[in-house]
Amino acid sequence: MAFFITVEGIDGAGKSTHLDFIAQYLQDCEYPCIQTREPGGTPLGEQLRGLLLHHEMHVNTETLLMFAARSEHLKVLIEPTLHNNTSVVCDRFTDASYAYQHGGKKIDVGFIQSLEKIVHPHLKPDLTFIFDLDPSIAKSRITGERDLDKFEKSSIEFFNGVRNVYLDLAKSDPRYFILDSTQSIETIQSKIKDRLDVLIK
């Protein structure tokens, strides 16, 4: 059996720290898996990632490009991998479009819903971890650590909108699991392990 697991959260919430742990735990439980990311995951997707993260554009264009990269990602990597009975751990997926383009940039939610129905009408993650953190704390974590992309440079107000959508999504479906990113890495990973055990055992 293969699982599709996604990891979400605002920039600076620490989700990337735990991707390896999730993948390794699945491997240890004898579930082969791969890691991937959005935007990206394929040669074309990585080229689109560069445009999306570093070039300003209209939010409609941005959303369409996100879903173009996602369509390629699904057809070239995610769906074939799942069909091959190998699990996929993905850093961001469509929930990020709702959070960033709708919650942050205020695009109409119906625009995203229509694209979701076109690109993956029947596929949803089996489990989504949402790393939650106050945007002011998240901002302090990433400031000065490297060259920031255009999203990471956004305002606290932008990230409040993003966070609120993630929290609203978490109320809508039991596949979401919120993790408090102020906790220690050990505590977070213990909770990740417990939730994965519910999924796979």
Secondary structure by P-SEA (a helix, b strand, c coil): cbbbbbbbbcccccccccaaaaaaaaaaacccccccccccccaaaaaaaaaaacccccaaaaaaaaaaaaaaaaaccaaaaaaacbbbbbcccaaaaaacccccccccaaaaaaaaaaccccccccbbbbbcccaaaaaaaccccccccccccccaaaaaaaaaaaaaaaaccccbbbbcccccaaaaaaaaaaaaaaacc
